[in-house]
Amino acid sequence: MTQTLLPGTQISRGISTDSNELLYAQGQSYRDFYHASAIIQNYNVAEVMRSLQAISSEPLFKTITTLIDKINVLKTWDVDSFDCPAPDYNTIRNAENWITRFYFQVAFENWTNPNVTSGPAGEVVFEWWNGIKKVTIYVSSQSVEYVQVWGTDIYKEMSDGDAAPIETCKELWSWLKS
């Protein structure tokens, strides 16, 4: 028995797909997501089209797929040396959606890949540095929070808040890159 995966290709049942087919399938899921995404509903058409065209270009597409791969590696973690649990499925999905949305909004503004790890409560953690400035994003299954640092005084040189609103994310990115 054969199964059609891609137009014009067939594989026998029991034979695994190769990496190109898997990459194509993963890319198709990203394309499908953006065609029905809330991003399209909330932003002007010209901006959305520019983003969709950009993500289909090889370097930008490779960047986002690399980030998604780093997040998915966290699924394989058990408990780390600090007794931090691995992120659960819903946290992983929320982190993938958040970083992709964030990437679309700032990719044209001097993008830097974040450090990707897990947090003490099983969150996915993204961290960017620029000199003494640091932005850390904690993504759980239900929320996205940020910590903004520009010095060592926890009362005068740090702030935190909700990182779900895209305007907050844009402001954090502008601050980090300035």
DRENKOLTOR-239412 format. One record per residue: x, y, z of N, C-alpha, C, O, CB in turn; residue in three letters. Coordinates in Angstrom, 1 decimal, decimal comma. Glycine has a CB too. Layout:
# residues N
{{X Y Z} {X Y Z} {X Y Z} {X Y Z} {X Y Z} 'ALA'}
...
This chain:
# residues 178
{{0,8 -1,2 0,0} {0,0 0,0 0,0} {0,9 1,2 0,0} {1,9 1,3 0,7} {-1,0 0,0 1,2} 'MET'}
{{0,5 2,2 -0,8} {1,3 3,5 -0,9} {0,5 4,6 -0,3} {-0,7 4,6 -0,2} {1,8 3,7 -2,3} 'THR'}
{{1,2 5,7 0,0} {0,6 6,8 0,6} {1,2 8,1 -0,1} {2,4 8,2 -0,2} {0,8 6,9 2,2} 'GLN'}
{{0,4 9,0 -0,6} {0,8 10,2 -1,2} {1,1 11,2 -0,1} {0,2 11,6 0,6} {-0,2 10,7 -2,3} 'THR'}
{{2,3 11,8 -0,1} {2,6 12,8 0,9} {2,7 14,2 0,2} {2,1 15,1 0,7} {4,0 12,5 1,5} 'LEU'}
{{3,4 14,3 -0,9} {3,5 15,5 -1,6} {3,0 15,3 -3,0} {3,0 14,1 -3,5} {5,0 16,0 -1,6} 'LEU'}
{{2,6 16,3 -3,7} {2,1 16,1 -5,1} {3,2 15,4 -5,9} {4,4 15,8 -5,9} {1,8 17,4 -5,7} 'PRO'}
{{2,9 14,3 -6,5} {3,8 13,6 -7,4} {4,7 12,6 -6,7} {5,6 12,0 -7,3} {4,6 14,5 -8,1} 'GLY'}
{{4,6 12,4 -5,3} {5,4 11,5 -4,6} {4,6 10,5 -3,9} {3,5 10,8 -3,4} {6,4 12,3 -3,7} 'THR'}
{{5,1 9,3 -3,8} {4,4 8,3 -3,0} {5,5 7,5 -2,3} {6,6 7,3 -2,7} {3,6 7,3 -4,0} 'GLN'}
{{5,1 7,0 -1,1} {6,0 6,1 -0,3} {5,2 4,9 0,1} {4,0 4,9 0,2} {6,6 6,8 0,9} 'ILE'}
{{5,9 3,8 0,3} {5,3 2,6 0,7} {5,0 2,7 2,2} {5,8 3,3 3,0} {6,1 1,3 0,4} 'SER'}
{{4,0 2,1 2,7} {3,6 2,1 4,1} {4,8 1,4 4,8} {5,3 0,4 4,4} {2,3 1,4 4,4} 'ARG'}
{{5,2 2,0 6,0} {6,3 1,4 6,7} {7,6 2,0 6,4} {8,6 1,7 7,1} {6,3 0,0 6,5} 'GLY'}
{{7,7 2,8 5,4} {9,0 3,5 5,1} {8,9 4,9 5,5} {7,9 5,6 5,2} {9,3 3,4 3,5} 'ILE'}
{{9,9 5,4 6,3} {9,8 6,7 6,8} {10,1 7,8 5,7} {10,7 7,5 4,7} {10,8 6,9 8,0} 'SER'}
{{9,7 9,0 6,0} {9,9 10,1 5,1} {11,3 10,6 5,3} {12,0 10,4 6,3} {8,9 11,2 5,3} 'THR'}
{{11,9 11,2 4,2} {13,2 11,8 4,4} {13,1 13,2 4,9} {12,1 13,8 5,1} {13,9 11,8 3,0} 'ASP'}
{{14,3 13,8 5,2} {14,3 15,1 5,9} {13,8 16,2 5,0} {13,2 17,1 5,6} {15,8 15,4 6,2} 'SER'}
{{13,9 16,1 3,7} {13,3 17,2 2,9} {11,8 17,2 3,0} {11,2 18,2 3,0} {13,8 17,0 1,4} 'ASN'}
{{11,2 16,0 3,0} {9,7 15,9 3,1} {9,3 16,4 4,5} {8,3 17,1 4,6} {9,2 14,5 2,9} 'GLU'}
{{10,0 16,1 5,5} {9,7 16,6 6,8} {9,8 18,1 6,9} {9,0 18,7 7,5} {10,5 15,9 7,9} 'LEU'}
{{10,9 18,6 6,3} {11,1 20,1 6,3} {10,0 20,8 5,6} {9,4 21,8 6,0} {12,4 20,4 5,7} 'LEU'}
{{9,6 20,2 4,4} {8,5 20,7 3,7} {7,2 20,7 4,5} {6,5 21,7 4,5} {8,3 20,0 2,3} 'TYR'}
{{6,9 19,6 5,1} {5,7 19,5 5,9} {5,7 20,5 7,1} {4,7 21,1 7,4} {5,5 18,1 6,5} 'ALA'}
{{6,8 20,7 7,7} {6,9 21,7 8,8} {6,7 23,1 8,3} {6,0 23,9 8,9} {8,3 21,5 9,5} 'GLN'}
{{7,3 23,4 7,2} {7,2 24,7 6,6} {5,7 24,9 6,2} {5,2 26,1 6,3} {8,1 24,8 5,4} 'GLY'}
{{5,1 23,9 5,7} {3,7 24,1 5,3} {2,8 24,4 6,5} {1,9 25,2 6,4} {3,1 22,8 4,6} 'GLN'}
{{3,1 23,8 7,6} {2,3 24,1 8,8} {2,5 25,6 9,2} {1,5 26,2 9,7} {2,7 23,2 10,0} 'SER'}
{{3,7 26,1 9,1} {3,9 27,5 9,4} {3,1 28,4 8,4} {2,5 29,4 8,8} {5,4 27,9 9,3} 'TYR'}
{{3,2 28,0 7,1} {2,5 28,8 6,1} {1,0 28,8 6,4} {0,3 29,8 6,3} {2,8 28,3 4,7} 'ARG'}
{{0,4 27,6 6,7} {-1,0 27,5 7,0} {-1,4 28,3 8,2} {-2,4 28,9 8,3} {-1,3 26,0 7,3} 'ASP'}
{{-0,5 28,3 9,2} {-0,8 29,1 10,5} {-0,9 30,5 10,1} {-1,8 31,2 10,6} {0,4 28,8 11,5} 'PHE'}
{{0,0 31,1 9,3} {0,0 32,5 9,0} {-1,2 32,9 8,1} {-1,6 34,1 8,1} {1,2 32,9 8,5} 'TYR'}
{{-1,6 32,0 7,3} {-2,8 32,3 6,5} {-4,1 32,5 7,3} {-4,9 33,3 6,9} {-3,0 31,3 5,4} 'HIS'}
{{-4,2 31,9 8,4} {-5,4 32,0 9,3} {-5,1 32,7 10,6} {-5,9 32,6 11,5} {-6,0 30,6 9,5} 'ALA'}
{{-4,0 33,3 10,7} {-3,5 33,9 12,0} {-4,2 35,1 12,4} {-4,8 35,9 11,6} {-2,1 34,1 11,9} 'SER'}
{{-4,2 35,4 13,7} {-4,7 36,6 14,2} {-3,9 37,8 13,8} {-4,4 39,0 13,7} {-4,8 36,6 15,8} 'ALA'}
{{-2,6 37,6 13,4} {-1,8 38,7 12,9} {-2,4 39,3 11,7} {-2,5 40,5 11,5} {-0,4 38,1 12,5} 'ILE'}
{{-3,0 38,5 10,8} {-3,6 39,0 9,6} {-4,8 39,8 9,9} {-5,1 40,8 9,3} {-4,0 37,8 8,7} 'ILE'}
{{-5,5 39,4 11,0} {-6,7 40,1 11,3} {-6,5 41,4 12,0} {-7,3 42,3 12,0} {-7,6 39,2 12,2} 'GLN'}
{{-5,3 41,6 12,7} {-5,0 42,7 13,5} {-4,1 43,8 12,9} {-3,9 44,8 13,5} {-4,4 42,3 14,7} 'ASN'}
{{-3,5 43,5 11,7} {-2,6 44,5 11,1} {-3,0 44,8 9,6} {-3,7 44,0 9,0} {-1,1 43,9 11,2} 'TYR'}
{{-2,5 45,9 9,1} {-2,9 46,2 7,8} {-2,3 45,2 6,8} {-1,3 44,6 7,0} {-2,4 47,6 7,5} 'ASN'}
{{-3,0 45,1 5,7} {-2,7 44,1 4,6} {-1,3 44,3 4,1} {-0,6 43,3 3,9} {-3,7 44,2 3,5} 'VAL'}
{{-0,8 45,5 3,9} {0,6 45,7 3,3} {1,6 45,1 4,3} {2,6 44,5 3,8} {0,8 47,2 3,1} 'ALA'}
{{1,4 45,4 5,6} {2,4 44,9 6,6} {2,4 43,4 6,6} {3,4 42,8 6,7} {2,1 45,5 7,9} 'GLU'}
{{1,2 42,8 6,6} {1,1 41,4 6,6} {1,7 40,7 5,4} {2,4 39,7 5,5} {-0,4 40,9 6,7} 'VAL'}
{{1,4 41,3 4,2} {2,0 40,8 3,0} {3,5 40,8 3,0} {4,2 39,9 2,6} {1,5 41,5 1,8} 'MET'}
{{4,1 41,9 3,5} {5,5 42,1 3,6} {6,1 41,0 4,5} {7,1 40,4 4,2} {5,9 43,5 4,1} 'ARG'}
{{5,4 40,7 5,6} {5,9 39,7 6,5} {5,8 38,3 5,9} {6,7 37,5 6,0} {5,0 39,7 7,8} 'SER'}
{{4,7 38,0 5,2} {4,6 36,7 4,6} {5,6 36,5 3,5} {6,1 35,4 3,3} {3,1 36,6 4,0} 'LEU'}
{{5,9 37,5 2,7} {6,9 37,4 1,7} {8,3 37,2 2,3} {9,1 36,4 1,8} {6,9 38,7 0,8} 'GLN'}
{{8,5 37,9 3,4} {9,8 37,8 4,0} {10,1 36,5 4,6} {11,2 35,9 4,5} {10,0 38,9 5,1} 'ALA'}
{{9,1 35,9 5,2} {9,2 34,6 5,9} {9,5 33,5 4,8} {10,1 32,5 5,2} {8,0 34,2 6,7} 'ILE'}
{{9,0 33,7 3,6} {9,3 32,7 2,6} {10,7 32,8 2,0} {11,1 31,8 1,3} {8,3 32,8 1,5} 'SER'}
{{11,4 33,9 2,3} {12,8 33,9 1,9} {13,6 33,0 2,7} {13,4 32,9 3,9} {13,3 35,4 1,9} 'SER'}
{{14,6 32,4 2,1} {15,4 31,4 2,8} {16,0 31,8 4,1} {15,8 31,1 5,1} {16,5 31,0 1,9} 'GLU'}
{{16,8 32,9 4,3} {17,4 33,2 5,6} {16,4 33,4 6,7} {16,6 33,0 7,8} {18,3 34,4 5,4} 'PRO'}
{{15,3 34,2 6,4} {14,3 34,4 7,5} {13,6 33,2 7,8} {13,3 32,9 9,0} {13,3 35,5 7,0} 'LEU'}
{{13,2 32,3 6,9} {12,6 31,1 7,1} {13,5 30,2 8,0} {13,0 29,5 8,9} {12,1 30,4 5,8} 'PHE'}
{{14,7 30,1 7,6} {15,7 29,3 8,3} {15,8 29,8 9,8} {15,9 29,0 10,7} {17,1 29,3 7,7} 'LYS'}
{{15,8 31,1 10,0} {15,9 31,6 11,4} {14,8 31,2 12,2} {15,0 30,7 13,3} {16,0 33,1 11,3} 'THR'}
{{13,5 31,3 11,7} {12,4 30,9 12,6} {12,3 29,4 12,8} {11,9 29,0 13,8} {11,1 31,4 11,9} 'ILE'}
{{12,6 28,6 11,8} {12,6 27,2 11,9} {13,7 26,7 12,9} {13,5 25,8 13,7} {12,8 26,5 10,6} 'THR'}
{{14,8 27,4 12,9} {15,9 27,1 13,9} {15,4 27,4 15,3} {15,7 26,6 16,2} {17,2 27,9 13,6} 'THR'}
{{14,7 28,5 15,5} {14,2 28,8 16,8} {13,2 27,8 17,3} {13,2 27,4 18,4} {13,6 30,2 16,8} 'LEU'}
{{12,3 27,4 16,4} {11,3 26,4 16,7} {11,9 25,1 17,1} {11,5 24,4 18,0} {10,3 26,2 15,5} 'ILE'}
{{13,0 24,7 16,3} {13,7 23,5 16,7} {14,3 23,6 18,1} {14,3 22,6 18,8} {14,8 23,3 15,6} 'ASP'}
{{14,9 24,7 18,4} {15,5 24,9 19,8} {14,4 24,8 20,8} {14,7 24,2 21,9} {16,2 26,3 19,9} 'LYS'}
{{13,2 25,3 20,6} {12,1 25,2 21,6} {11,7 23,7 21,7} {11,5 23,2 22,8} {10,9 26,0 21,1} 'ILE'}
{{11,6 23,0 20,5} {11,2 21,6 20,5} {12,2 20,7 21,2} {11,8 19,6 21,7} {11,0 21,1 19,1} 'ASN'}
{{13,5 21,0 21,2} {14,5 20,3 22,0} {14,1 20,2 23,4} {14,4 19,2 24,1} {15,9 20,8 21,7} 'VAL'}
{{13,5 21,3 24,0} {13,1 21,3 25,4} {12,2 20,2 25,8} {12,1 19,8 26,9} {12,5 22,7 25,7} 'LEU'}
{{11,4 19,7 24,8} {10,5 18,6 25,0} {11,2 17,3 25,5} {10,7 16,5 26,2} {9,7 18,3 23,8} 'LYS'}
{{12,5 17,2 25,1} {13,3 16,0 25,4} {13,9 16,1 26,8} {14,4 15,1 27,3} {14,3 15,8 24,4} 'THR'}
{{13,9 17,3 27,4} {14,5 17,4 28,7} {13,6 16,7 29,8} {12,4 16,7 29,6} {14,7 18,9 29,1} 'TRP'}
{{14,2 16,2 30,8} {13,5 15,7 31,9} {13,5 16,7 33,0} {12,8 17,7 33,0} {14,1 14,3 32,4} 'ASP'}
{{14,4 16,6 34,0} {14,6 17,6 35,0} {16,0 17,9 35,0} {16,9 17,1 34,9} {14,2 17,0 36,5} 'VAL'}
{{16,3 19,3 34,9} {17,7 19,7 34,8} {18,4 19,7 36,1} {17,9 19,3 37,1} {17,8 21,1 34,1} 'ASP'}
{{19,7 20,1 36,1} {20,5 20,0 37,3} {20,0 20,9 38,4} {20,4 20,8 39,6} {21,9 20,4 37,0} 'SER'}
{{19,1 21,9 38,1} {18,5 22,8 39,1} {17,1 22,3 39,5} {16,4 23,1 40,2} {18,5 24,2 38,6} 'PHE'}
{{16,8 21,1 39,2} {15,5 20,5 39,5} {14,3 21,3 38,8} {13,2 21,3 39,3} {15,2 20,5 40,9} 'ASP'}
{{14,6 21,9 37,6} {13,6 22,6 36,8} {12,9 21,5 35,9} {13,6 20,8 35,2} {14,2 23,7 36,0} 'CYS'}
{{11,6 21,5 35,9} {10,9 20,5 35,0} {11,0 21,0 33,6} {11,1 22,2 33,3} {9,4 20,3 35,5} 'PRO'}
{{10,8 20,0 32,7} {10,8 20,4 31,3} {9,4 21,1 31,0} {8,4 20,8 31,6} {11,0 19,1 30,4} 'ALA'}
{{9,4 22,0 30,0} {8,1 22,6 29,6} {7,2 21,5 29,1} {7,6 20,6 28,4} {8,4 23,7 28,5} 'PRO'}
{{5,9 21,7 29,3} {4,9 20,8 28,8} {4,5 21,1 27,4} {4,9 22,2 26,9} {3,7 20,7 29,8} 'ASP'}
{{3,6 20,3 26,8} {3,2 20,5 25,4} {2,6 21,9 25,2} {2,9 22,5 24,3} {2,2 19,4 25,1} 'TYR'}
{{1,6 22,3 26,1} {1,0 23,6 25,9} {1,9 24,7 26,0} {1,8 25,7 25,3} {-0,2 23,7 26,9} 'ASN'}
{{2,9 24,6 26,9} {3,9 25,7 27,1} {4,8 25,8 25,8} {5,1 26,8 25,3} {4,8 25,4 28,3} 'THR'}
{{5,2 24,6 25,3} {6,0 24,6 24,0} {5,2 25,2 22,9} {5,7 26,1 22,2} {6,3 23,1 23,6} 'ILE'}
{{3,9 24,9 22,7} {3,1 25,5 21,7} {2,9 27,0 21,9} {3,0 27,7 20,9} {1,7 24,8 21,6} 'ARG'}
{{2,7 27,4 23,1} {2,6 28,9 23,4} {3,9 29,6 23,0} {3,9 30,7 22,5} {2,2 29,1 24,8} 'ASN'}
{{5,0 29,0 23,4} {6,3 29,6 23,1} {6,6 29,7 21,6} {7,1 30,7 21,1} {7,4 28,8 23,8} 'ALA'}
{{6,2 28,6 20,9} {6,4 28,7 19,4} {5,5 29,8 18,8} {6,0 30,5 17,9} {6,0 27,3 18,8} 'GLU'}
{{4,3 29,9 19,2} {3,4 30,9 18,7} {3,9 32,3 19,1} {3,9 33,2 18,2} {2,0 30,7 19,2} 'ASN'}
{{4,4 32,5 20,3} {4,8 33,8 20,7} {6,1 34,2 20,0} {6,1 35,3 19,5} {5,1 33,8 22,3} 'TRP'}
{{7,1 33,3 19,9} {8,4 33,7 19,3} {8,2 34,0 17,8} {8,8 34,9 17,2} {9,4 32,6 19,5} 'ILE'}
{{7,3 33,2 17,2} {7,0 33,5 15,7} {6,3 34,8 15,5} {6,7 35,5 14,6} {6,2 32,3 15,2} 'THR'}
{{5,3 35,1 16,3} {4,7 36,4 16,3} {5,6 37,5 16,5} {5,6 38,5 15,8} {3,5 36,4 17,3} 'ARG'}
{{6,4 37,4 17,6} {7,4 38,4 17,9} {8,4 38,6 16,8} {8,8 39,7 16,4} {8,2 38,0 19,2} 'PHE'}
{{8,9 37,5 16,2} {9,9 37,5 15,1} {9,3 38,3 13,9} {10,0 39,1 13,3} {10,3 36,1 14,7} 'TYR'}
{{8,0 38,0 13,6} {7,4 38,7 12,5} {7,4 40,2 12,7} {7,5 41,0 11,8} {6,0 38,2 12,2} 'PHE'}
{{7,2 40,6 13,9} {7,1 42,1 14,2} {8,4 42,8 14,3} {8,5 44,0 14,1} {6,4 42,3 15,5} 'GLN'}
{{9,5 42,1 14,6} {10,8 42,8 14,8} {11,9 42,2 13,8} {13,0 42,7 13,9} {11,3 42,6 16,2} 'VAL'}
{{11,6 41,3 13,0} {12,7 40,7 12,2} {13,3 41,7 11,2} {14,5 41,5 10,9} {12,1 39,5 11,3} 'ALA'}
{{12,6 42,7 10,9} {13,2 43,7 10,0} {14,0 44,8 10,8} {14,5 45,7 10,2} {12,1 44,4 9,2} 'PHE'}
{{14,1 44,6 12,1} {14,7 45,6 12,9} {15,9 45,0 13,6} {15,9 45,0 14,9} {13,7 46,2 13,9} 'GLU'}
{{16,9 44,5 12,9} {18,1 44,1 13,4} {17,9 42,9 14,4} {18,3 43,0 15,6} {18,8 45,2 14,2} 'ASN'}
{{17,3 41,8 13,9} {17,0 40,6 14,7} {18,3 40,0 15,2} {19,3 39,9 14,6} {16,2 39,6 13,9} 'TRP'}
{{18,2 39,5 16,5} {19,2 38,7 17,1} {18,6 37,5 17,7} {17,6 37,6 18,4} {20,0 39,6 18,2} 'THR'}
{{19,1 36,3 17,5} {18,6 35,1 18,0} {18,7 35,1 19,5} {19,8 35,5 20,1} {19,2 33,9 17,4} 'ASN'}
{{17,7 34,7 20,3} {17,8 34,6 21,7} {18,5 33,4 22,2} {18,6 32,4 21,5} {16,4 34,8 22,3} 'PRO'}
{{18,9 33,4 23,5} {19,2 32,2 24,2} {17,9 31,5 24,5} {17,0 32,2 24,9} {20,1 32,4 25,5} 'ASN'}
{{17,8 30,2 24,3} {16,5 29,5 24,5} {16,8 28,4 25,6} {17,7 27,6 25,4} {15,9 28,9 23,2} 'VAL'}
{{16,0 28,4 26,7} {16,2 27,4 27,7} {14,9 27,2 28,4} {13,8 27,8 28,1} {17,3 27,8 28,7} 'THR'}
{{14,9 26,5 29,5} {13,7 26,3 30,3} {13,9 27,0 31,6} {15,0 27,3 32,1} {13,3 24,8 30,5} 'SER'}
{{12,7 27,4 32,3} {12,8 28,1 33,5} {12,5 27,3 34,7} {12,2 26,1 34,6} {11,8 29,3 33,4} 'GLY'}
{{12,5 27,9 35,9} {12,3 27,1 37,1} {10,9 26,5 37,3} {10,8 25,6 38,1} {12,6 28,0 38,3} 'PRO'}
{{9,9 27,0 36,6} {8,6 26,5 36,8} {8,1 25,8 35,5} {6,9 25,6 35,2} {7,6 27,6 37,1} 'ALA'}
{{9,1 25,3 34,7} {8,8 24,7 33,4} {8,4 25,6 32,3} {7,7 25,2 31,3} {7,6 23,7 33,7} 'GLY'}
{{8,8 26,9 32,4} {8,5 27,8 31,3} {9,6 27,6 30,2} {10,6 27,0 30,4} {8,5 29,2 31,8} 'GLU'}
{{9,3 28,2 29,0} {10,3 28,4 28,0} {10,8 29,8 28,2} {10,0 30,7 28,3} {9,7 28,1 26,5} 'VAL'}
{{12,1 29,9 28,2} {12,7 31,2 28,5} {13,5 31,7 27,3} {14,4 30,9 26,8} {13,6 31,1 29,7} 'VAL'}
{{13,3 32,9 26,8} {14,1 33,5 25,8} {14,8 34,7 26,4} {14,3 35,4 27,2} {13,1 34,0 24,6} 'PHE'}
{{16,1 34,8 26,0} {16,9 35,9 26,6} {17,8 36,6 25,6} {18,5 35,9 24,8} {17,7 35,4 27,8} 'GLU'}
{{17,7 37,9 25,6} {18,6 38,7 24,7} {19,4 39,7 25,5} {18,9 40,2 26,6} {17,7 39,5 23,7} 'TRP'}
{{20,6 39,9 25,1} {21,5 40,8 25,8} {22,0 41,9 24,8} {22,1 41,6 23,6} {22,7 40,1 26,4} 'TRP'}
{{22,2 43,1 25,2} {22,9 44,1 24,4} {23,6 45,0 25,4} {23,0 45,9 26,0} {21,8 45,0 23,6} 'ASN'}
{{24,9 44,7 25,6} {25,7 45,5 26,6} {25,1 45,1 28,0} {25,0 43,9 28,3} {25,6 47,0 26,4} 'GLY'}
{{24,8 46,1 28,8} {24,2 45,8 30,1} {22,7 45,6 30,1} {22,1 45,3 31,1} {24,5 46,9 31,1} 'ILE'}
{{22,1 45,9 29,0} {20,7 45,7 28,8} {20,3 44,2 28,6} {21,0 43,5 27,8} {20,1 46,6 27,6} 'LYS'}
{{19,3 43,8 29,2} {18,8 42,4 29,0} {17,3 42,3 29,1} {16,7 43,0 29,9} {19,4 41,5 30,1} 'LYS'}
{{16,8 41,5 28,2} {15,3 41,2 28,2} {15,2 39,7 28,2} {15,7 39,0 27,4} {14,6 41,8 26,9} 'VAL'}
{{14,4 39,3 29,2} {14,1 37,9 29,4} {12,6 37,7 29,3} {11,8 38,4 30,0} {14,7 37,3 30,8} 'THR'}
{{12,2 36,7 28,5} {10,8 36,4 28,3} {10,5 35,0 28,9} {11,2 34,1 28,5} {10,4 36,5 26,8} 'ILE'}
{{9,5 34,9 29,8} {9,1 33,6 30,3} {7,7 33,3 29,8} {6,8 34,0 30,0} {9,1 33,7 31,9} 'TYR'}
{{7,7 32,2 29,0} {6,5 31,7 28,4} {6,0 30,5 29,1} {6,7 29,5 29,2} {6,6 31,5 26,9} 'VAL'}
{{4,8 30,5 29,7} {4,1 29,4 30,2} {3,0 29,0 29,3} {2,8 29,6 28,3} {3,7 29,6 31,7} 'SER'}
{{2,2 28,0 29,7} {1,1 27,6 28,9} {0,0 28,7 28,9} {-0,8 28,7 28,0} {0,5 26,3 29,4} 'SER'}
{{-0,1 29,5 30,0} {-1,1 30,5 30,1} {-0,7 31,9 30,0} {-1,5 32,8 29,8} {-1,8 30,3 31,4} 'GLN'}
{{0,6 32,2 30,1} {1,0 33,6 30,1} {2,4 33,8 29,4} {3,2 32,9 29,2} {1,1 34,2 31,5} 'SER'}
{{2,7 35,1 29,2} {4,0 35,5 28,7} {4,4 36,7 29,5} {3,7 37,8 29,4} {4,0 35,8 27,1} 'VAL'}
{{5,5 36,6 30,2} {6,0 37,7 31,1} {7,4 38,1 30,7} {8,1 37,3 30,1} {5,9 37,3 32,6} 'GLU'}
{{7,7 39,4 31,0} {9,1 39,8 30,7} {9,7 40,4 31,9} {9,1 40,8 32,9} {9,1 40,9 29,6} 'TYR'}
{{11,1 40,3 31,9} {11,9 41,0 32,9} {12,9 41,8 32,1} {13,6 41,3 31,2} {12,6 40,0 33,9} 'VAL'}
{{13,0 43,1 32,3} {13,8 44,1 31,6} {14,9 44,5 32,6} {14,5 45,0 33,7} {13,0 45,3 31,0} 'GLN'}
{{16,1 44,4 32,3} {17,2 44,8 33,2} {18,2 45,7 32,5} {18,6 45,5 31,4} {18,0 43,5 33,7} 'VAL'}
{{18,6 46,8 33,2} {19,6 47,7 32,7} {20,6 48,1 33,8} {21,3 49,1 33,7} {18,9 49,0 32,2} 'TRP'}
{{20,7 47,3 34,8} {21,7 47,5 35,9} {21,5 46,4 37,0} {20,8 45,4 36,8} {21,6 48,9 36,5} 'GLY'}
{{22,2 46,6 38,1} {22,1 45,6 39,2} {21,2 45,9 40,3} {20,9 45,1 41,1} {23,5 45,5 39,8} 'THR'}
{{20,6 47,2 40,4} {19,7 47,5 41,4} {18,3 47,0 41,1} {17,7 47,5 40,1} {19,7 49,1 41,6} 'ASP'}
{{17,8 46,0 41,8} {16,5 45,4 41,5} {15,4 46,4 41,7} {14,3 46,1 41,2} {16,3 44,2 42,3} 'ILE'}
{{15,5 47,5 42,4} {14,4 48,4 42,6} {14,4 49,5 41,6} {13,4 50,1 41,3} {14,5 49,0 44,0} 'TYR'}
{{15,6 49,9 41,1} {15,7 51,1 40,2} {16,1 50,7 38,8} {15,9 51,5 37,9} {16,7 52,0 40,8} 'LYS'}
{{16,6 49,5 38,5} {17,2 49,2 37,2} {16,6 47,9 36,6} {17,3 47,3 35,8} {18,7 49,1 37,3} 'GLU'}
{{15,4 47,6 37,0} {14,7 46,4 36,5} {13,2 46,6 36,5} {12,7 47,4 37,4} {15,1 45,1 37,4} 'MET'}
{{12,6 46,1 35,5} {11,1 46,1 35,5} {10,6 44,8 35,0} {11,3 44,0 34,4} {10,6 47,3 34,6} 'SER'}
{{9,3 44,6 35,1} {8,7 43,3 34,6} {7,2 43,6 34,3} {6,7 44,7 34,6} {8,8 42,2 35,7} 'ASP'}
{{6,7 42,7 33,5} {5,3 42,8 33,1} {4,8 41,8 32,1} {5,5 40,8 31,9} {5,1 44,2 32,5} 'GLY'}
{{3,7 42,1 31,6} {3,0 41,2 30,6} {3,6 41,4 29,2} {3,6 42,5 28,7} {1,5 41,4 30,5} 'ASP'}
{{4,2 40,3 28,6} {4,8 40,4 27,3} {3,9 39,9 26,2} {4,3 39,8 25,0} {6,1 39,7 27,3} 'ALA'}
{{2,6 39,7 26,5} {1,7 39,2 25,5} {1,3 40,3 24,4} {1,3 40,0 23,2} {0,4 38,6 26,1} 'ALA'}
{{1,1 41,5 24,9} {0,7 42,5 23,9} {1,9 42,8 23,0} {3,0 43,1 23,4} {0,3 43,8 24,6} 'PRO'}
{{1,7 42,8 21,7} {2,7 43,0 20,7} {3,4 44,4 20,8} {4,6 44,6 20,5} {2,2 42,8 19,3} 'ILE'}
{{2,6 45,4 21,2} {3,2 46,7 21,4} {4,2 46,7 22,5} {5,2 47,4 22,4} {2,1 47,8 21,7} 'GLU'}
{{4,0 46,0 23,6} {5,0 45,9 24,6} {6,2 45,3 24,1} {7,3 45,7 24,4} {4,4 45,0 25,8} 'THR'}
{{6,1 44,2 23,3} {7,2 43,5 22,7} {8,0 44,5 21,8} {9,3 44,5 21,9} {6,8 42,3 21,9} 'CYS'}
{{7,3 45,3 21,0} {8,0 46,2 20,1} {8,8 47,2 21,0} {9,9 47,6 20,6} {7,0 46,9 19,2} 'LYS'}
{{8,2 47,7 22,0} {8,9 48,7 22,9} {10,1 48,1 23,6} {11,2 48,7 23,6} {7,9 49,2 24,0} 'GLU'}
{{10,0 46,9 24,0} {11,1 46,2 24,6} {12,3 46,0 23,6} {13,4 46,2 24,0} {10,7 44,8 25,2} 'LEU'}
{{11,9 45,6 22,4} {12,9 45,4 21,4} {13,6 46,7 21,0} {14,8 46,8 20,9} {12,3 44,8 20,1} 'TRP'}
{{12,8 47,8 20,9} {13,4 49,1 20,6} {14,4 49,5 21,7} {15,5 50,0 21,4} {12,3 50,2 20,4} 'SER'}
{{13,9 49,3 22,9} {14,8 49,7 24,1} {16,1 48,9 24,1} {17,1 49,4 24,2} {14,0 49,5 25,4} 'TRP'}
{{16,0 47,6 23,8} {17,1 46,7 23,9} {18,1 47,1 22,8} {19,3 47,0 23,0} {16,7 45,2 23,7} 'LEU'}
{{17,7 47,4 21,6} {18,5 47,7 20,5} {19,0 49,1 20,5} {19,9 49,4 19,7} {17,8 47,4 19,2} 'LYS'}
{{18,5 50,0 21,3} {19,0 51,4 21,3} {20,3 51,5 22,1} {20,8 52,7 22,2} {17,9 52,3 21,9} 'SER'}
